[in-house]
């Protein structure tokens, strides 16, 4: 029973605390409302008092300027008294204007036309001390000076509080007299304080001890009057401006506020009860939602597929860690980014922009994969496969697109490796076929070549008998038949070398001078050059050492490179020069190597073609098999050398290979 009542007791205690807090809040609000209203009323009257002091200061300054104008006027045209009368009609706060000499003796004086002369009862001499005080201040400051205010009785039994203003008259830098203006303090309040300030408030001048000197306006005396005081600091005299407001402290407003706050408190308690129930339901829903979000987050973090969400304008709204790792950007760097995306390659921005415009316009079919190329933050490009589908919210409206991005670079690499393997297998098969063909050709061609050699030998024997009849013709035919025999023998050696090369037998190497290698291939080179109109230039110093090589195969390399160079210049009509150069290899001087160069002046070899030029079965000729340069490189590498190419200056290509010295 105790345990069953304990929760109820706690809830009641909590509700009691809540009621106490609400009542305390209500009382505090009522008190604060009253204090706020009082503060507002006091601030308003303080501002009004400051405005009144500002108006009085401004008006007094303008009056000083008017008196200065009276001093500097030409009194030969308009007499001083006439002009003074005019100014008294314009300034009702002035009761009298006087012109005095340096000894303060009255020279001329004019009284206001709006009332009886102010000094008619006691005379002007009764206020002489205040005049002396004001003029003393004016003389010391070379400007206006004010005397102390004084009370002047009138003939009607009343009296006025007046204040004298003294302004020195300076002529050519010499004091020649004073102008005295007598102010009425009550008229200052009437004429210099704005009517909007005195309509509902009482304005008065007081001494520093609070004694009232003059007042204007009517104040309603109530239980509480708001008072504001402002000091008016004048040269020679200080006064206090006091403003009394008839607006008392509010009575009705706090009561209305009390009722309003009470009703709001009841509504607040009701809302709290409803919120408590809603909060329990919300907590259960939030707990379920947190579990679902945690499950989704764990699932997204475990994915290797990049996920990317975009709104209807193309801005990125979500990316998962796999996508960030894929492109190398953080989620903060990607979310909010519009088109073009930072992972788009610059050269593909236009193409991707058009594709995304179609996608965002809804013209592209959903869930259809598209292959693209993305760029990592480091600048590396990699292929991806993108699958996008509409992003539908809880209301069934499409708010954007959700995309799944797959990095297919590894797949492409595997495909490339597989393709390269297939090509190598095909090349191996074709090489095997070529090897079989080479063996067959070497076997079949040996018999006709042997027959040619036998016929050439028999012809030479017959020519020996005919040499007695026509020695010159016999010599010419003998030379031609010898060359036929030599070429037949050379062809046999080539076939034997190819046969040995295919079967990977050790070739017989011998020391051959570079000049001898060139002399053996020059007849065939010259014959090809005459057909194509190419001029051949040979540069082979005679003091070069011999090269250790398979003479027949190296001659075939030279012949193949020379033919390729001449064919590269076949379409050119002006620059047809083929250069054959032999020199010591500079980079391998310490190892004793010779370098052979074949330079043409053709159109050169593009960079993409140069990378594949030595690949088996790759050719740029319609009738070529793509084996010439590949076999040349193999022959040179079997000798330990290197076959390479580089652009010729100013045009063309230079093929070079190295052979070891003997």
C-alpha positions in Angstrom: 0.0 0.0 0.0 2.8 2.3 0.8 4.6 1.7 -2.5 1.3 2.2 -4.3 0.7 5.6 -2.7 4.3 6.9 -3.0 4.1 7.7 -6.7 0.7 9.5 -6.2 2.2 11.5 -3.4 5.1 12.5 -5.5 2.8 13.6 -8.3 0.7 15.6 -5.9 3.8 17.2 -4.5 4.9 18.1 -8.0 1.5 19.6 -8.8 1.6 21.6 -5.6 5.0 22.9 -6.5 3.6 23.7 -10.0 0.6 25.7 -8.5 2.9 27.6 -6.1 5.2 28.4 -9.0 2.2 29.6 -11.1 0.9 31.8 -8.2 4.3 33.2 -7.6 4.7 33.9 -11.3 1.2 35.6 -11.2 2.1 37.8 -8.2 5.5 38.6 -9.7 3.9 39.6 -13.1 1.4 41.9 -11.4 4.1 43.6 -9.4 6.4 43.8 -12.4 3.5 45.2 -14.5 2.9 48.0 -12.0 6.6 48.8 -11.8 6.9 48.8 -15.5 4.0 51.2 -15.9 5.5 53.5 -13.2 8.9 53.4 -14.9 7.4 54.2 -18.3 5.5 57.2 -16.9 8.6 58.5 -15.1 10.8 58.0 -18.2 8.2 59.9 -20.3 8.2 62.9 -18.0 12.0 62.9 -17.8 12.1 63.1 -21.6 9.5 65.9 -21.6 11.6 67.9 -19.0 14.8 67.4 -21.1 12.9 68.6 -24.2 11.6 71.7 -22.3 15.1 72.6 -21.1 16.4 72.2 -24.7 13.6 74.5 -26.0 14.4 77.2 -23.4 18.2 77.0 -24.1 17.5 77.4 -27.9 15.1 80.3 -27.4 17.5 82.1 -25.0 20.3 81.7 -27.6 18.1 83.2 -30.4 17.2 86.1 -28.1 20.9 86.9 -27.5 21.4 86.9 -31.3 18.5 89.4 -31.6 20.0 91.7 -29.0 23.3 91.6 -30.9 21.6 92.5 -34.1 20.0 95.5 -32.2 23.5 96.6 -31.1 25.0 96.5 -34.6 22.0 98.2 -36.3 22.4 101.7 -37.9 20.7 103.9 -35.4 21.0 107.0 -37.6 18.4 105.5 -39.9 16.2 103.8 -37.3 16.4 105.2 -33.7 17.3 102.7 -31.0 14.0 103.1 -29.1 11.9 102.5 -32.2 13.8 99.3 -33.0 13.6 98.3 -29.3 9.8 98.8 -29.3 9.6 96.5 -32.4 11.6 93.8 -30.7 9.5 94.0 -27.5 6.4 93.3 -29.6 8.1 90.2 -31.0 9.4 88.9 -27.7 6.6 88.8 -25.0 9.1 87.2 -22.5 11.0 90.6 -22.4 9.5 93.2 -20.0 12.0 96.0 -20.6 15.0 96.9 -22.8 17.7 99.3 -21.6 20.8 100.9 -23.1 23.4 101.8 -20.5 26.8 103.3 -20.5 30.0 101.8 -19.1 29.0 103.1 -15.6 25.7 101.3 -15.9 23.8 104.6 -16.1 20.6 104.3 -18.1 20.8 106.1 -21.5 17.6 104.8 -23.0 14.9 102.4 -21.9 11.7 100.9 -23.4 9.0 98.9 -21.5 6.8 96.2 -23.1 3.5 97.4 -24.5 1.6 94.3 -23.2 1.5 95.4 -19.5 2.2 98.2 -17.1 5.8 99.1 -16.5 7.3 96.5 -14.3 9.4 99.0 -12.1 6.6 101.6 -11.7 6.1 100.8 -8.0 9.6 100.5 -6.5 11.7 102.0 -9.3 14.6 100.5 -11.3 17.2 101.2 -8.6 15.8 98.5 -6.3 17.2 95.9 -8.7 20.6 97.5 -9.4 22.6 94.7 -7.6 21.3 92.1 -9.9 22.1 94.3 -12.9 25.6 94.9 -11.6 26.0 91.1 -11.2 24.8 90.3 -14.7 27.0 92.9 -16.3 30.0 91.8 -14.3 29.6 88.3 -15.7 29.1 89.7 -19.2 32.3 91.8 -19.0 34.4 88.9 -17.7 33.1 86.5 -20.4 32.8 89.1 -23.2 29.4 87.6 -23.8 25.9 87.4 -22.3 25.5 87.4 -18.5 22.5 86.6 -16.4 21.7 88.0 -13.0 19.9 86.3 -10.1 16.2 86.1 -10.3 14.3 88.6 -8.1 10.7 89.3 -7.1 9.3 92.6 -8.1 6.0 93.7 -6.5 3.4 95.3 -8.8 0.8 98.1 -8.4 -2.1 95.5 -8.5 -0.8 93.8 -5.4 0.7 90.9 -7.2 4.3 90.5 -8.2 6.6 89.1 -10.9 9.8 87.0 -10.8 12.2 88.6 -13.2 15.8 87.9 -14.4 18.1 90.4 -16.1 20.3 89.6 -19.2 23.3 91.9 -19.8 25.0 92.0 -23.1 28.2 94.2 -23.5 28.3 96.7 -26.4 31.8 96.5 -28.1 32.7 99.2 -30.6 36.1 98.8 -32.4 37.2 96.4 -29.6 36.3 98.9 -26.8 33.5 98.5 -24.3 31.1 101.4 -24.9 28.1 100.2 -22.9 25.6 97.5 -22.1 22.2 96.3 -23.4 19.9 95.1 -20.6 17.0 92.8 -21.2 14.6 92.0 -18.4 13.0 88.6 -18.6 9.7 87.4 -17.0 10.2 83.9 -15.8 6.5 83.0 -16.2 6.6 84.4 -19.7 9.6 82.2 -20.5 7.6 79.2 -19.5 4.6 80.4 -21.6 6.5 81.3 -24.8 9.6 79.1 -24.8 8.1 75.7 -23.7 6.1 73.8 -26.3 2.4 73.7 -25.7 2.3 69.9 -26.0 4.5 69.7 -22.9 2.3 72.0 -20.7 -1.1 70.7 -21.9 -1.2 67.9 -19.3 1.7 68.8 -17.1 2.8 71.7 -14.8 6.1 73.4 -15.6 7.9 75.6 -13.1 11.2 77.3 -12.2 12.5 76.5 -8.7 15.5 77.4 -6.6 17.9 74.7 -5.6 16.1 74.4 -2.3 12.7 73.7 -4.1 11.2 77.2 -3.8 9.0 77.9 -6.8 9.8 81.0 -8.7 7.3 80.8 -11.6 4.9 78.1 -13.0 2.8 77.4 -16.0 0.2 74.8 -16.7 -2.3 73.1 -14.5 -1.6 69.8 -12.7 -4.3 67.6 -11.2 -3.3 66.7 -7.7 -3.8 63.0 -7.0 -2.5 60.3 -4.8 0.7 60.3 -6.6 2.4 62.8 -8.9 5.4 62.1 -11.1 8.1 64.8 -10.9 11.1 65.4 -13.1 13.8 68.1 -12.6 16.4 69.5 -15.0 19.1 72.0 -14.2 19.4 75.1 -16.5 23.0 76.4 -16.2 23.2 80.0 -17.5 26.2 82.3 -17.4 26.0 83.9 -13.9 22.8 82.1 -12.7 21.4 78.6 -12.3 17.8 77.5 -12.2 16.0 74.2 -11.9 13.1 73.3 -14.3 10.6 71.2 -12.6 7.8 69.3 -14.4 4.9 67.7 -12.5 2.7 65.2 -14.3 -1.0 64.7 -13.3 -0.9 61.1 -14.5 -1.0 58.9 -11.4 0.1 55.3 -10.9 -2.2 52.9 -12.9 -4.9 51.0 -10.9 -7.0 49.2 -13.5 -4.2 47.9 -15.7 -2.7 45.5 -13.1 -6.2 44.1 -12.3 -6.8 43.4 -16.0 -3.3 41.9 -16.2 -4.1 39.8 -13.1 -7.2 38.3 -14.7 -5.4 37.7 -18.0 -2.4 36.0 -16.3 -4.7 33.9 -14.2 -6.6 32.7 -17.2 -3.3 32.0 -18.9 -2.0 30.1 -15.9 -5.1 27.9 -16.0 -4.6 27.3 -19.7 -1.0 26.7 -19.0 -1.8 23.9 -16.4 -4.2 22.4 -18.9 -1.7 22.5 -21.6 0.9 21.0 -19.3 -1.3 18.0 -18.6 -1.9 17.5 -22.3 1.8 17.9 -23.0 2.6 15.4 -20.3 0.5 12.8 -22.1 1.8 13.8 -25.5 5.3 13.7 -24.1 5.0 10.1 -23.0 3.7 9.1 -26.5 6.4 11.2 -28.1 9.1 9.6 -26.0 7.9 6.1 -27.1 7.8 7.3 -30.8 11.2 9.0 -30.5 12.7 5.8 -29.0 11.3 3.8 -31.9 12.6 6.4 -34.3 16.0 6.4 -32.7 16.2 2.7 -33.0 15.2 2.9 -36.6 17.8 5.6 -37.3 20.5 3.7 -35.5 19.7 0.6 -37.6 19.6 2.6 -40.8 22.9 4.4 -39.9 24.6 1.1 -39.2 23.3 -0.3 -42.4 24.5 2.7 -44.4 27.9 2.7 -42.7 28.4 -0.9 -43.6 27.6 -0.4 -47.3 30.4 -0.2 -49.9 27.9 1.5 -52.3 27.9 5.3 -52.2 24.5 6.9 -51.5 23.7 10.4 -52.6 20.5 12.4 -52.3 19.7 15.6 -54.1 16.7 18.0 -54.0 14.6 19.2 -56.9 17.2 21.9 -57.7 20.2 19.6 -57.8 21.7 20.5 -54.4 23.2 17.6 -52.4 21.2 16.9 -49.2 22.8 13.6 -48.1 25.8 11.5 -48.6 26.9 8.3 -46.8 30.4 7.5 -45.6 31.1 5.2 -48.5 30.4 8.0 -51.0 32.6 10.4 -49.1 35.4 7.8 -49.0 34.9 7.2 -52.7 35.3 10.9 -53.8 37.7 12.0 -51.0 35.4 14.9 -49.8 33.9 15.3 -46.3 30.1 15.4 -45.9 30.3 19.0 -44.8 32.1 19.9 -48.1 29.4 18.1 -50.2 26.1 18.9 -48.5 24.5 22.0 -49.9 26.7 22.0 -53.1 24.8 22.7 -56.3 25.8 22.0 -59.9 28.5 21.6 -61.0 29.4 19.1 -58.3 33.0 19.3 -56.9 33.7 15.6 -58.0 32.9 16.3 -61.7 35.9 16.4 -64.0 36.3 19.9 -65.5 36.3 18.6 -69.0 33.0 16.8 -68.5 31.0 19.6 -66.8 29.0 20.5 -69.8 28.1 16.9 -70.7 27.1 16.1 -67.1 25.2 19.4 -66.7 23.0 18.5 -69.7 22.4 15.0 -68.3 21.5 16.3 -64.9 19.1 18.9 -66.5 17.3 16.0 -68.2 17.3 14.0 -64.9 15.9 16.9 -62.8 13.3 17.7 -65.5 12.0 14.1 -65.2 12.8 13.2 -68.8 15.2 10.4 -67.9 13.9 6.9 -67.1 14.3 6.1 -63.3 16.4 3.2 -62.0 18.4 3.0 -65.2 22.2 2.7 -64.7 24.4 5.3 -66.3 28.2 5.0 -66.5 30.2 8.2 -65.6 33.6 9.3 -64.6 34.1 11.0 -61.2 37.1 12.9 -59.9 38.6 12.4 -56.4 39.7 15.4 -54.4 43.3 14.6 -55.4 42.3 14.9 -59.1 42.3 11.2 -59.8 39.6 10.1 -62.3 37.7 6.8 -61.8 34.7 5.2 -63.5 31.4 4.8 -61.6 28.0 3.3 -62.3 25.1 5.5 -61.1 21.5 4.2 -60.4 19.0 7.0 -59.5 15.4 6.8 -58.4 12.8 9.5 -57.4 13.0 10.5 -53.7 9.4 10.5 -52.3 8.4 12.1 -49.0 5.7 11.0 -46.5 3.1 13.0 -48.5 3.8 11.1 -51.7 5.5 14.1 -53.3 8.8 13.9 -55.1 11.4 16.1 -53.4 14.5 15.0 -55.3 16.5 12.0 -56.4 18.3 9.3 -54.5 21.3 7.8 -56.2 23.4 4.7 -55.6 27.0 5.1 -56.9 29.3 2.1 -57.6 33.0 2.4 -58.1 33.7 0.1 -61.0 37.4 0.9 -61.4 38.4 -2.5 -60.0 36.0 -4.2 -62.3 37.4 -2.2 -65.3 40.9 -3.1 -64.2 40.0 -6.8 -64.1 38.4 -6.5 -67.5 41.4 -4.8 -68.8 43.7 -7.5 -67.4 41.5 -10.1 -68.9 41.4 -8.4 -72.3 45.2 -8.0 -72.2 45.6 -11.7 -71.3 43.3 -12.6 -74.2 45.4 -10.4 -76.5 48.6 -12.0 -75.3 47.1 -15.5 -75.8 46.0 -14.5 -79.3 49.4 -13.0 -80.0 51.1 -16.2 -78.7 48.9 -18.3 -80.9 49.7 -16.1 -83.9 53.4 -16.2 -83.1 53.2 -20.0 -82.9 51.6 -19.9 -86.3 54.2 -17.6 -87.6 56.9 -19.9 -86.2 55.4 -22.9 -88.0 55.1 -20.8 -91.2 58.7 -19.6 -90.8 59.9 -23.3 -90.3 57.9 -24.4 -93.3 59.1 -21.5 -95.5 62.7 -22.0 -94.4 62.4 -25.7 -95.4 60.6 -25.1 -98.7 62.7 -22.1 -99.8 66.0 -23.8 -99.2 65.6 -26.0 -102.3 64.9 -23.2 -104.8 67.6 -21.1 -103.3 70.0 -24.0 -103.6 69.0 -24.5 -107.2 69.6 -20.7 -107.9 73.0 -21.0 -106.3 73.8 -24.1 -108.5 72.6 -22.5 -111.6 74.7 -19.4 -110.8 77.8 -21.7 -110.3 77.1 -23.5 -113.6 76.7 -20.1 -115.4 80.0 -19.0 -114.0 81.7 -22.1 -115.3 80.2 -21.5 -118.8 81.3 -17.9 -118.7 84.9 -19.0 -118.2 84.8 -20.6 -121.6 83.1 -17.5 -123.2 85.5 -15.1 -121.7 88.0 -15.9 -124.5 85.6 -14.5 -127.2 84.3 -11.3 -125.4 86.1 -10.5 -122.2 84.2 -7.3 -121.4 80.7 -8.9 -121.8 81.9 -11.9 -119.8 83.1 -9.7 -117.0 79.8 -7.8 -116.8 77.7 -11.0 -116.8 80.1 -12.6 -114.3 79.6 -9.6 -111.9 75.8 -9.8 -112.2 75.8 -13.6 -111.7 78.1 -13.2 -108.7 75.6 -10.8 -107.1 72.8 -13.2 -107.8 74.7 -15.9 -106.1 75.6 -13.6 -103.2 71.9 -12.6 -102.7 70.8 -16.2 -102.9 73.4 -17.1 -100.3 72.3 -14.2 -98.2 68.7 -15.2 -98.5 69.6 -18.6 -97.3 71.4 -17.2 -94.3 68.4 -15.0 -93.5 66.1 -18.1 -93.6 68.5 -20.0 -91.5 68.7 -17.1 -89.0 64.9 -16.9 -88.9 64.7 -20.6 -88.4 67.2 -20.5 -85.5 65.4 -17.4 -84.1 62.0 -19.2 -84.1 63.5 -22.3 -82.5 65.4 -20.2 -80.0 68.8 -21.5 -80.9 72.0 -19.7 -80.1 73.0 -17.5 -83.0 76.6 -17.4 -84.2 78.0 -14.0 -83.5 81.1 -12.5 -85.1 83.0 -9.2 -85.0 81.7 -7.0 -87.9 82.7 -3.4 -88.6 79.8 -0.9 -88.9 80.9 0.0 -92.4 80.7 -3.7 -93.5 77.1 -3.9 -92.1 76.1 -0.8 -94.0 77.8 -1.9 -97.2 75.9 -5.1 -97.2 72.4 -3.5 -97.0 73.2 -0.4 -99.0 72.5 -2.0 -102.5 68.9 -2.9 -101.4 68.5 0.5 -99.6 69.7 2.4 -102.7 67.3 0.4 -104.9 64.3 1.3 -102.6 65.5 4.9 -102.4 65.6 5.3 -106.2 62.0 4.1 -106.5 60.8 6.6 -103.8 63.0 9.5 -104.8 64.8 9.6 -101.4 68.4 10.8 -100.9 70.4 8.6 -98.5 73.1 10.1 -96.4 75.6 7.8 -94.6 77.8 9.0 -91.8 80.0 6.1 -90.5 83.6 7.0 -89.4 86.2 4.5 -90.5 87.9 4.3 -87.1 84.9 2.9 -85.3 85.5 -0.5 -83.6 83.8 -3.7 -84.8 80.5 -4.8 -83.3 79.9 -8.3 -81.9 76.6 -9.4 -83.4 74.7 -11.9 -85.6 75.5 -10.2 -88.9 72.5 -11.4 -90.9 69.9 -10.4 -88.3 71.4 -7.0 -87.6 71.5 -6.3 -91.4 67.8 -7.2 -91.5 67.2 -4.7 -88.6 69.0 -1.9 -90.5 67.2 -2.8 -93.7 63.8 -2.8 -92.0 64.4 0.6 -90.3 65.6 2.1 -93.5 62.6 0.9 -95.5 60.2 2.2 -92.8 62.0 5.6 -92.8 61.8 5.9 -96.6 58.1 4.9 -96.6 57.3 7.6 -94.0 58.6 10.2 -96.5 56.7 8.7 -99.5 54.0 11.4 -99.6 56.5 14.3 -99.2 57.9 15.9 -102.3 60.5 18.3 -100.8 62.1 16.7 -97.7 63.2 13.2 -98.6 66.5 12.6 -96.9 67.3 9.4 -95.0 70.3 9.6 -92.7 72.3 6.5 -91.5 74.6 7.4 -88.6 76.9 5.2 -86.5 78.7 6.6 -83.4 79.9 5.5 -80.0 77.0 5.4 -77.5 77.5 8.4 -75.2 75.4 7.0 -72.4 77.3 3.7 -72.4 80.8 4.9 -73.1 82.2 3.1 -70.1 80.7 -0.2 -71.4 81.9 0.1 -75.0 78.7 0.2 -77.0 78.0 1.4 -80.6 74.8 3.3 -81.5 73.2 3.0 -84.9 70.7 5.8 -85.9 68.2 5.9 -88.8 66.6 9.4 -89.1 63.9 10.4 -91.6 62.1 13.7 -92.3 58.6 12.3 -92.4 55.5 13.5 -90.5 56.6 11.9 -87.3 54.8 9.4 -85.1 51.9 10.5 -82.8 52.3 9.9 -79.1 49.5 7.4 -78.9 50.9 5.3 -81.8 54.4 5.5 -80.5 53.4 3.6 -77.3 52.1 0.6 -79.3 54.6 0.7 -82.2 56.7 -2.2 -80.9 53.6 -4.3 -80.0 53.3 -7.6 -82.0 50.7 -7.4 -84.8 50.2 -3.6 -84.4 50.7 -1.8 -87.7 49.7 1.5 -89.3 50.2 0.1 -92.9 47.3 -1.5 -94.8 49.5 -4.3 -96.1 51.6 -4.7 -93.0 51.6 -7.6 -90.5 52.8 -5.7 -87.5 55.8 -7.9 -86.8 58.7 -6.0 -88.3 59.5 -3.6 -85.5 58.6 -6.2 -82.8 61.1 -8.6 -84.3 63.7 -5.8 -84.7 63.4 -5.0 -81.0 63.6 -8.7 -80.1 66.8 -9.1 -82.2 68.4 -6.0 -80.6 67.4 -7.1 -77.1 68.9 -10.5 -77.7 72.2 -8.7 -78.3 71.8 -6.9 -75.0 71.0 -3.6 -76.7 68.0 -1.2 -76.7 65.8 -0.1 -79.6 64.1 3.2 -79.1 62.6 6.2 -81.1 62.5 9.9 -80.6 61.2 12.9 -82.6 63.7 14.3 -85.1 64.4 18.1 -85.2 62.8 19.9 -87.1 60.6 17.0 -88.3 60.5 13.3 -88.6 61.6 10.4 -86.4 64.9 8.9 -85.3 65.2 5.2 -84.6 68.3 4.1 -82.7 69.6 0.8 -81.3 72.8 -0.2 -79.6 75.2 -3.1 -80.1 78.2 -4.2 -78.0 81.7 -3.7 -79.3 83.8 -6.7 -79.9 
